[in-house]
Amino acid sequence: MLSCIAVNDSATLLPAPENPTARPLSSRWRRDLLFFSIAAAIVFADQLTKWLVRSHLGLYEQWPDHSILGARIIHVVNSGAAFGILQGQTPFLIVTSLLGLGAIVMYYLYPPMEHGLIRVALGMQLGGAIGNFIDRVRVGEVTDFIDVGRFPTFNVADSCISVSIVAVLIFFALQETEEGRKKAALPPVDAQSTPTHED
């Protein structure tokens, strides 16, 4: 948009001042939609799978009877945190979960994460954290059911959190490597200085 400003009886076309709030709001909603859509989809998948397990398997019952390729579905509960630590500390875990949820949202917003991989990873972390938080608030313990080899039994929320953390670590490691290559490719400071001309 152009605006006309009269200077010395002549019209000069100058660009109209841009609204500082319009551009960020219009460009950010797509990023936020991706972030919250991923979180919502994970919460839905996590709660649905836990409901199916609780509805069709008794506690400690497994399906199938024999593991397939080292994996099976078994209905267990966990009143603690990851890997079975802090058993029975549900009030403490609820408080720490709320702090964790706030930290994820704050890290997403300030500074805003522009890279798509980071937005996806943080959306996965938020969805996973909410999924397990719902279990702790509703029944005081988390339903786990995926049993693979020697790993502790986990659920959809746990797997999303773990995958997202690995993705973030790999992203920052690759970013630091790329920045190191760019710095190494720059010529020395002396070579960048402007040569002086003698009379």
ROMILO-606479 format. One record per residue: residue in three letters; x, y, z of N, C-alpha, C, CB in turn. Coordinates in steps of 0.001 Angstrom, whole numbers, padded with zeros to 6 digits, always signed. Glycine has a CB too. Example, Ala and Ser with C-alpha at 12.3 -4.5 7.8 and 13.67 -1.06 7.14 Angstrom:
ALA+013190-005690+007800+012300-004500+007800+013200-003300+007800+011308-004473+009046
SER+012850-002250+007080+013670-001060+007140+012900+000030+007870+014084-000598+005725
***
This chain:
MET+000859-001186+000000+000000+000000+000000+000890+001229+000000-000969+000009+001230
LEU+000544+002223-000844+001319+003441-000931+000482+004606-000427+001795+003688-002371
SER+001111+005549+000209+000409+006732+000669+001036+007951+000032+000436+006837+002206
CYS+000240+008980-000223+000698+010214-000854+001012+011239+000226-000365+010765-001844
ILE+002209+011798+000197+002604+012835+001142+003014+014053+000324+003772+012350+002088
ALA+002397+015180+000587+002690+016394-000176+003912+017078+000404+001482+017356-000174
VAL+004910+017314-000471+006127+018006-000064+006387+019101-001090+007352+017017+000049
ASN+006367+020405-000650+006600+021548-001523+005683+021517-002737+008052+021583-001970
ASP+004375+021353-002499+003361+021353-003550+003538+020225-004551+003381+022663-004272
SER+004360+019226-004291+004502+018086-005194+004195+016824-004422+005927+018024-005817
ALA+003559+015841-005088+003166+014597-004420+004282+013590-004528+001869+014026-005023
THR+004703+013058-003415+005753+012048-003395+005156+010759-002845+006981+012515-002542
LEU+005363+009670-003570+004832+008391-003137+005806+007725-002189+004542+007485-004335
LEU+005344+007449-001005+006155+006764-000008+005400+005543+000474+006506+007701+001176
PRO+006093+004461+000816+005399+003280+001331+004737+003581+002654+006363+002110+001486
ALA+003508+003128+002796+002783+003333+004045+003421+002514+005151+001298+002961+003888
PRO+003439+003020+006369+004024+002255+007477+003290+000940+007678+003995+003074+008774
GLU+004068-000114+007878+003492-001451+008029+003051-001691+009457+004495-002522+007606
ASN+001908-002310+009596+001392-002636+010916+002296-003690+011560-000078-003141+010829
PRO+002968-003397+012667+003933-004349+013222+003291-005608+013772+004726-003693+014304
THR+001980-005559+014082+001363-006737+014675+000697-007639+013646+000354-006318+015700
ALA+000375-007096+012467-000362-007886+011482+000486-009010+010917-000854-006998+010356
ARG+001720-008717+010600+002565-009717+009962+002883-010896+010869+003839-009083+009506
PRO+003336-010675+012129+003617-011832+012986+002397-012701+013239+004172-011370+014302
LEU+001216-012061+013456+000024-012841+013752-000417-013663+012553-001102-011931+014198
SER-000319-013088+011360-000775-013804+010170+000182-014904+009762-000959-012843+009023
SER+001464-014745+010063+002445-015746+009647+002669-016832+010693+003754-015076+009336
ARG+002269-016562+011930+002557-017524+013013+001480-018580+013205+002743-016789+014304
TRP+000252-018290+012808-000827-019216+013126-000628-020568+012466-002156-018633+012707
ARG+000014-020596+011282+000255-021878+010613+001238-022725+011414+000788-021653+009186
ARG+002277-022078+011949+003245-022818+012766+002595-023324+014051+004459-021931+013101
ASP+001783-022485+014677+001107-022899+015899+000105-024019+015624+000401-021707+016542
LEU-000557-023971+014472-001523-025012+014127-000829-026367+014007-002249-024662+012811
LEU+000349-026393+013379+001109-027636+013272+001503-028153+014644+002354-027431+012413
PHE+002003-027265+015466+002468-027623+016814+001343-028237+017647+003031-026385+017530
PHE+000209-027554+017719-000888-028027+018562-001637-029199+017923-001859-026886+018843
SER-001656-029290+016598-002299-030432+015937-001539-031724+016233-002381-030200+014412
ILE-000214-031667+016184+000599-032846+016503+000382-033245+017960+002104-032570+016234
ALA+000381-032271+018858+000162-032568+020281-001208-033204+020490+000286-031283+021131
ALA-002240-032663+019852-003589-033199+020017-003707-034612+019450-004604-032284+019343
ALA-003072-034861+018308-003130-036194+017697-002460-037228+018588-002465-036183+016312
ILE-001362-036861+019233-000654-037795+020106-001465-038062+021365+000737-037249+020473
VAL-002074-037036+021928-002932-037239+023102-004075-038192+022767-003494-035890+023608
PHE-004681-037993+021601-005785-038858+021183-005316-040298+021013-006401-038346+019875
ALA-004200-040497+020299-003688-041852+020071-003270-042512+021382-002502-041819+019100
ASP-002655-041745+022262-002205-042285+023547-003387-042729+024402-001374-041243+024303
GLN-004379-041864+024530-005529-042193+025372-006365-043318+024757-006399-040951+025588
LEU-006474-043353+023439-007237-044418+022782-006589-045777+023006-007360-044139+021281
THR-005277-045864+022799-004595-047148+022971-004636-047607+024422-003146-047050+022497
LYS-004512-046687+025360-004590-047062+026772-005995-047561+027121-004208-045865+027670
TRP-007017-046897+026573-008386-047331+026818-008628-048723+026248-009376-046335+026217
LEU-008105-049001+025065-008259-050328+024464-007594-051397+025318-007672-050347+023050
VAL-006419-051102+025831-005708-052069+026670-006477-052314+027959-004282-051575+026985
ARG-006918-051259+028610-007658-051422+029872-008991-052148+029662-007912-050051+030516
SER-009579-051959+028471-010889-052556+028198-010813-054028+027831-011569-051808+027092
HIS-009709-054456+027235-009641-055811+026704-008634-056717+027422-009300-055752+025254
LEU-007786-056156+028247-006807-056964+028969-006892-056672+030460-005380-056695+028445
GLY-006888-057735+031256-006809-057553+032693-005406-057128+033083-007209-058836+033428
LEU-005257-056660+034303-003949-056221+034768-002961-057388+034703-004039-055659+036210
TYR-001833-057157+034104-000745-058119+033882-001091-059186+032835-000389-058797+035192
GLU-002233-059066+032197-002557-059982+031100-001851-059505+029835-004104-060069+030873
GLN-001420-060450+029007-000680-060072+027813-001330-060639+026555+000763-060547+027917
TRP-000979-060013+025430-001445-060465+024126-000369-060170+023085-002787-059781+023746
PRO-000042-061146+022248-000480-062553+022281+000220-063311+023403-000201-063241+020926
ASP-000069-064612+023502+000513-065394+024596+002031-065462+024487-000070-066805+024608
HIS+002527-065479+023268+003973-065511+023053+004372-064266+022274+004408-066808+022295
SER+005511-063687+022640+005946-062454+021988+006252-062704+020516+007180-061875+022697
ILE+006010-061691+019704+006290-061746+018269+007473-060827+017989+005032-061332+017417
LEU+008561-061430+017511+009790-060684+017244+010245-059909+018483+009583-059721+016064
GLY+010061-060518+019625+010503-059912+020874+009592-058845+021429+011827-059339+020688
ALA+008394-058673+020851+007469-057630+021310+006127-058251+021673+007282-056540+020223
ARG+005436-057626+022619+004116-058085+023034+003368-056928+023685+004224-059292+024009
ILE+002075-057108+023846+001229-056145+024553+000914-056731+025925-000092-055829+023747
ILE+001211-055981+026972+000928-056428+028329+000397-055237+029130+002206-057037+029003
HIS-000647-055473+029881-001289-054406+030651-000608-054279+032015-002813-054685+030822
VAL+000139-053200+032187+000764-052905+033475+000506-051438+033805+002302-053217+033450
VAL+000732-051090+035062+000555-049696+035488+001835-049230+036159-000666-049544+036456
ASN+002047-047929+036119+003249-047332+036687+002840-046091+037468+004291-046980+035575
SER+003008-046140+038779+002665-044989+039618+003843-044050+039791+002176-045453+040979
GLY+004953-044350+039127+006139-043503+039223+006437-042799+037921+007334-044319+039643
ALA+007702-042462+037754+008149-041771+036551+008758-042789+035596+009170-040650+036895
ALA+009552-042305+034665+010169-043186+033679+011065-044207+034360+010971-042373+032659
PHE+011080-045417+033800+011901-046525+034283+011537-046942+035705+013365-046147+034224
GLY+010314-046608+036143+009823-047088+037428+010324-046350+038640+010167-048482+037573
ILE+011000-045220+038464+011497-044488+039629+010366-043661+040241+012691-043574+039238
LEU+010538-043242+041485+009568-042410+042212+008192-043058+042281+009453-041042+041555
GLN+008143-044337+042580+006870-045034+042696+006034-044446+043836+007103-046536+042922
GLY+004735-044260+043565+003822-043769+044582+003911-042282+044863+004055-044498+045825
GLN+004679-041553+044082+004829-040107+044303+003950-039312+043329+006312-039687+044144
THR+002679-039701+043222+001790-039095+042226+001635-037579+042407+000423-039753+042293
PRO+001371-037042+043623+001240-035574+043743+002491-034838+043266+000947-035189+045194
PHE+003653-035344+043634+004904-034710+043205+005044-034776+041681+006119-035391+043886
LEU+004671-035905+041090+004793-036064+039645+003794-035191+038898+004600-037521+039259
ILE+002612-034967+039479+001638-034073+038854+002188-032649+038801+000296-034104+039621
VAL+002792-032211+039909+003363-030861+039947+004503-030732+038944+003862-030523+041366
THR+005405-031714+038923+006527-031648+037983+006045-031748+036535+007535-032768+038277
SER+004961-032495+036307+004406-032569+034952+003880-031220+034499+003292-033609+034886
LEU+003196-030500+035415+002702-029162+035078+003859-028226+034756+001862-028589+036233
LEU+004930-028308+035538+006104-027477+035262+006717-027836+033915+007150-027634+036376
GLY+006757-029140+033618+007295-029573+032340+006461-029093+031168+007399-031068+032307
LEU+005134-029155+031306+004245-028667+030250+004462-027178+030005+002777-028936+030615
GLY+004568-026421+031090+004823-024988+030947+006161-024711+030285+004774-024310+032301
ALA+007172-025501+030642+008497-025309+030053+008492-025583+028553+009513-026213+030740
ILE+007751-026612+028134+007683-026932+026706+007050-025787+025926+006889-028229+026479
VAL+005929-025266+026436+005243-024164+025750+006117-022912+025741+003885-023862+026427
MET+006765-022588+026848+007624-021413+026908+008806-021549+025962+008115-021187+028329
TYR+009386-022741+025893+010522-022959+025001+010084-022817+023550+011146-024347+025240
TYR+008834-023212+023258+008316-023077+021899+008066-021611+021538+007024-023882+021745
LEU+007580-020838+022502+007196-019459+022213+008339-018469+022339+006091-019046+023122
TYR+009250-018655+023281+010285-017660+023567+011664-018306+023612+009995-016948+024894
PRO+012518-018124+022593+012195-017490+021312+011383-018440+020453+013479-017060+020569
PRO+010597-017910+019509+009809-018818+018667+010700-019716+017825+008875-018024+017760
MET+010407-020999+017829+011199-021959+017077+010749-021949+015619+011071-023380+017685
GLU+011635-021537+014720+011264-021390+013326+011434-022677+012539+012075-020303+012697
HIS+012347-023544+012936+012607-024752+012155+011478-025765+012337+013954-025377+012562
GLY+011037-026353+011222+009908-027278+011273+010156-028489+012138+009564-027725+009904
LEU+011382-029030+012125+011692-030225+012917+011532-029948+014410+013121-030710+012622
ILE+011964-028778+014852+011851-028438+016269+010389-028296+016660+012617-027139+016583
ARG+009582-027683+015791+008155-027539+016106+007489-028905+016219+007445-026690+015032
VAL+007837-029821+015297+007269-031170+015353+007705-031881+016633+007694-031990+014114
ALA+008991-031790+016957+009513-032465+018148+008870-031924+019421+011033-032307+018225
LEU+008742-030596+019516+008127-030020+020710+006642-030368+020789+008312-028499+020723
GLY+005973-030459+019637+004577-030903+019636+004448-032330+020138+003985-030793+018238
MET+005398-033195+019751+005403-034572+020243+005629-034620+021749+006478-035389+019527
GLN+006549-033781+022233+006803-033754+023674+005580-033264+024443+008007-032862+023986
LEU+004936-032231+023922+003749-031701+024603+002638-032742+024628+003256-030413+023912
GLY+002373-033392+023507+001328-034413+023458+001615-035572+024384+001163-034922+022055
GLY+002866-036037+024404+003231-037134+025291+003109-036762+026757+004634-037583+025002
ALA+003547-035560+027096+003463-035112+028489+002001-034986+028936+004192-033760+028661
ILE+001144-034466+028066-000272-034339+028409-000912-035719+028559-001019-033517+027337
GLY-000559-036654+027674-001130-037994+027743-000875-038673+029084-000573-038845+026631
ASN+000372-038642+029544+000686-039257+030835+000133-038435+032002+002200-039421+030985
PHE+000060-037110+031823-000500-036253+032870-001972-036585+033095-000338-034763+032499
ILE-002713-036843+032038-004134-037198+032168-004286-038470+032996-004785-037387+030772
ASP-003433-039459+032753-003506-040708+033530-003270-040452+035015-002479-041727+033006
ARG-002260-039642+035316-001928-039407+036728-003049-038671+037446-000628-038610+036845
VAL-003682-037732+036764-004760-036969+037391-006003-037835+037548-005086-035712+036566
ARG-006346-038630+036534-007585-039406+036549-007521-040609+037481-007911-039870+035155
VAL-006444-041409+037361-006400-042677+038106-005184-042793+039010-006414-043838+037144
GLY-004295-041807+039011-003152-041830+039912-001988-042668+039440-003578-042316+041221
GLU-002088-043244+038252-001001-044046+037702-001121-044086+036182-001016-045481+038292
VAL-000014-044408+035529+000052-044405+034072-000072-045835+033552+001371-043754+033580
THR-000870-046019+032524-001012-047324+031882+000090-047519+030852-002399-047463+031219
ASP+000861-048576+031009+001889-048957+030039+001508-050302+029441+003306-049019+030702
PHE+001923-050532+028188+001509-051790+027566+002448-052300+026476+000152-051625+026992
ILE+003405-051526+026011+004313-051974+024955+005550-052569+025602+004694-050803+023997
ASP+005752-053846+025390+006881-054560+025997+007788-055062+024881+006391-055749+026898
VAL+008991-054515+024812+009941-054873+023757+011263-055244+024411+010130-053700+022734
GLY+011635-056510+024303+012929-056960+024794+013151-056621+026248+014023-056367+023973
ARG+014330-056051+026519+014710-055727+027895+014329-054309+028304+016190-055915+028070
PHE+013685-053559+027397+013283-052200+027732+012145-052222+028749+012860-051433+026466
PRO+012079-051211+029615+010911-051094+030495+009647-050916+029649+011079-049900+031486
THR+008544-051451+030125+007281-051327+029396+006902-049850+029272+006151-052126+030108
PHE+006416-049456+028085+006115-048054+027830+004797-047927+027077+007252-047390+027037
ASN+004445-046699+026709+003203-046434+025990+003468-045462+024847+002122-045871+026945
VAL+002405-045034+024171+002556-044127+023030+003166-042802+023466+001199-043883+022352
ALA+002721-042271+024595+003246-040994+025086+004745-041088+025359+002504-040563+026361
ASP+005160-042161+026033+006589-042341+026327+007420-042396+025051+006809-043618+027143
SER+006942-043152+024058+007702-043306+022825+007828-041983+022084+007049-044347+021927
CYS+006764-041177+022067+006815-039882+021395+007790-038941+022080+005431-039252+021351
ILE+007785-038939+023409+008720-038091+024144+010158-038501+023855+008441-038160+025651
SER+010425-039813+023878+011789-040301+023646+012269-039972+022240+011861-041808+023877
VAL+011421-040227+021232+011801-039949+019838+012049-038457+019639+010702-040441+018862
SER+011209-037618+020229+011365-036174+020045+012651-035659+020688+010162-035436+020628
ILE+013012-036186+021847+014255-035766+022503+015457-036137+021643+014381-036410+023905
VAL+015458-037344+021099+016552-037767+020219+016617-036872+018986+016375-039244+019800
ALA+015447-036537+018417+015409-035683+017226+015985-034301+017516+013972-035552+016711
VAL+015633-033726+018670+016153-032408+019028+017672-032458+019216+015471-031892+020313
LEU+018165-033484+019893+019610-033606+020108+020353-033741+018785+019917-034809+021005
ILE+019823-034555+017873+020458-034719+016565+020432-033399+015790+019751-035834+015754
PHE+019309-032683+015860+019188-031408+015145+020245-030416+015608+017790-030812+015345
PHE+020379-030241+016926+021346-029273+017428+022783-029723+017167+021133-029047+018920
ALA+023032-031033+017201+024371-031530+016887+024727-031230+015434+024463-033043+017158
LEU+023779-031477+014513+024020-031182+013097+024161-029685+012866+022886-031741+012231
GLN+023386-028884+013605+023462-027433+013453+024824-026909+013888+022354-026752+014260
GLU+025330-027430+015001+026652-027003+015459+027735-027434+014478+026948-027573+016850
THR+027585-028633+013902+028556-029102+012915+028552-028212+011686+028261-030548+012516
GLU+027353-027816+011227+027238-026949+010058+027837-025582+010325+025781-026805+009644
GLU+027590-025036+011523+028173-023737+011860+029693-023824+011928+027614-023227+013195
GLY+030205-024941+012435+031654-025126+012478+032260-025184+011086+031999-026390+013238
ARG+031580-025831+010148+032075-025885+008773+032083-024515+008123+031233-026838+007948
LYS+031033-023719+008391+030982-022380+007817+032103-021506+008346+029641-021732+008105
LYS+032378-021607+009646+033460-020819+010221+034812-021257+009663+033452-020938+011746
ALA+034977-022576+009471+036242-023075+008938+036447-022645+007495+036295-024591+009037
ALA+035351-022448+006750+035447-022067+005345+035748-020591+005159+034171-022413+004633
LEU+035565-019771+006207+035834-018348+006088+037330-018100+006001+035233-017583+007269
PRO+037750-017120+005191+039177-016798+005123+039648-016160+006419+039464-015865+003942
PRO+040958-016181+006688+041468-015548+007911+041106-014073+007957+042987-015714+008008
VAL+041118-013525+009167+040747-012121+009353+041666-011208+008572+040776-011748+010831
ASP+042972-011517+008527+043924-010672+007800+043600-010634+006324+045350-011169+008003
ALA+043123-011786+005792+042811-011838+004370+041562-011055+004045+042651-013267+003919
GLN+040680-010846+005048+039460-010107+004812+039658-008598+004890+038419-010533+005792
SER+040771-008153+005464+040995-006713+005618+041240-006082+004267+042180-006434+006561
THR+040809-004864+004102+040945-004134+002834+042388-003698+002652+039998-002904+002791
PRO+043009-004026+001506+044404-003630+001303+044531-002114+001183+044975-004307+000050
THR+045612-001595+001724+045869-000159+001651+046594+000169+000361+046688+000317+002865
HIS+046337+001345-000181+046983+001794-001433+048008+002866-001098+045926+002343-002462
GLU+049188+002654-001574+050248+003643-001353+050270+004632-002507+051630+002954-001202
ASP+050598+005901-002186+050670+006921-003234+051865+006656-004166+050780+008333-002604
***
